[in-house]
Amino acid sequence: MREIANSDLTPADIPPPDADWESVGEFALTFNGFHRWGSFKECARIANAELHESLDELRTCLFFEQRRWQHYGDEPDEEAMAYIRGVIEKIRAAVRAGEATP
């Protein structure tokens, strides 16, 4: 999957609110949280934090959820998908607001 820098991310790149898990997963992999934070451990810490304020943190969270569910070998349940869709909507809002990595 081709990575997309925050500065190049457009609303058209972001899956719609009713996207299936495959589309969400493909979008999640346009960002590499392991590379961004330098390790699995730091990526996990950022992804599992209660608060995600930056576009990098939001994309890290989505990336980590994709990796988590890939590891489980299953698709997210209804509760997890609601959380994931919420993260995607926050990403969409950040992109519309013009946020990019400093």
Buried (B, 14 or more C-beta within 10 A) or exposed (E): EEEBEBEEBEEEEBBEEEBEBEEBBBBBBBBBBBEBBEEEEBBBEBBEEEEBEBBBBBBBBBBBBBBBBEEEEEBBEEEBBEEBBEBBEBBBEBBEEEBBEE
